């Protein structure tokens, strides 16, 4: 019985995570004030956009085939 209740609660919690609707400020709350130098406050969608520094594009090319490693001058055996 407890197993059924716990599974039902888990299913209910997962179903609640899937609700998708537009974000909007609460009825009694407002958006933050506009940044310095801007006359109109940003919209909710503008506030949700990521800064390029927050999510940079990947520009590192992965190795696609086995390559011999170059000699590492700092790869020394332990002293002693």
Secondary structure as a PSIPRED ss2 file (coil, helix, strand):
# PSIPRED VFORMAT (PSIPRED V4.0)

   1 X C   1.000  0.000  0.000
   2 X H   0.000  1.000  0.000
   3 X H   0.000  1.000  0.000
   4 X H   0.000  1.000  0.000
   5 X H   0.000  1.000  0.000
   6 X H   0.000  1.000  0.000
   7 X H   0.000  1.000  0.000
   8 X H   0.000  1.000  0.000
   9 X H   0.000  1.000  0.000
  10 X H   0.000  1.000  0.000
  11 X H   0.000  1.000  0.000
  12 X H   0.000  1.000  0.000
  13 X H   0.000  1.000  0.000
  14 X H   0.000  1.000  0.000
  15 X H   0.000  1.000  0.000
  16 X H   0.000  1.000  0.000
  17 X H   0.000  1.000  0.000
  18 X C   1.000  0.000  0.000
  19 X C   1.000  0.000  0.000
  20 X C   1.000  0.000  0.000
  21 X C   1.000  0.000  0.000
  22 X C   1.000  0.000  0.000
  23 X C   1.000  0.000  0.000
  24 X C   1.000  0.000  0.000
  25 X C   1.000  0.000  0.000
  26 X C   1.000  0.000  0.000
  27 X C   1.000  0.000  0.000
  28 X C   1.000  0.000  0.000
  29 X C   1.000  0.000  0.000
  30 X C   1.000  0.000  0.000
  31 X C   1.000  0.000  0.000
  32 X C   1.000  0.000  0.000
  33 X C   1.000  0.000  0.000
  34 X C   1.000  0.000  0.000
  35 X C   1.000  0.000  0.000
  36 X C   1.000  0.000  0.000
  37 X C   1.000  0.000  0.000
  38 X C   1.000  0.000  0.000
  39 X C   1.000  0.000  0.000
  40 X C   1.000  0.000  0.000
  41 X C   1.000  0.000  0.000
  42 X C   1.000  0.000  0.000
  43 X C   1.000  0.000  0.000
  44 X H   0.000  1.000  0.000
  45 X H   0.000  1.000  0.000
  46 X H   0.000  1.000  0.000
  47 X H   0.000  1.000  0.000
  48 X H   0.000  1.000  0.000
  49 X C   1.000  0.000  0.000
  50 X C   1.000  0.000  0.000
  51 X C   1.000  0.000  0.000
  52 X C   1.000  0.000  0.000
  53 X C   1.000  0.000  0.000
  54 X C   1.000  0.000  0.000
  55 X C   1.000  0.000  0.000
  56 X C   1.000  0.000  0.000
  57 X C   1.000  0.000  0.000
  58 X C   1.000  0.000  0.000
  59 X C   1.000  0.000  0.000
  60 X C   1.000  0.000  0.000
  61 X C   1.000  0.000  0.000
  62 X C   1.000  0.000  0.000
  63 X C   1.000  0.000  0.000
  64 X C   1.000  0.000  0.000
  65 X C   1.000  0.000  0.000
  66 X C   1.000  0.000  0.000
  67 X C   1.000  0.000  0.000
  68 X C   1.000  0.000  0.000
  69 X C   1.000  0.000  0.000
  70 X C   1.000  0.000  0.000
  71 X C   1.000  0.000  0.000
  72 X C   1.000  0.000  0.000
  73 X C   1.000  0.000  0.000
  74 X C   1.000  0.000  0.000
  75 X C   1.000  0.000  0.000
  76 X C   1.000  0.000  0.000
  77 X C   1.000  0.000  0.000
  78 X C   1.000  0.000  0.000
  79 X C   1.000  0.000  0.000
  80 X C   1.000  0.000  0.000
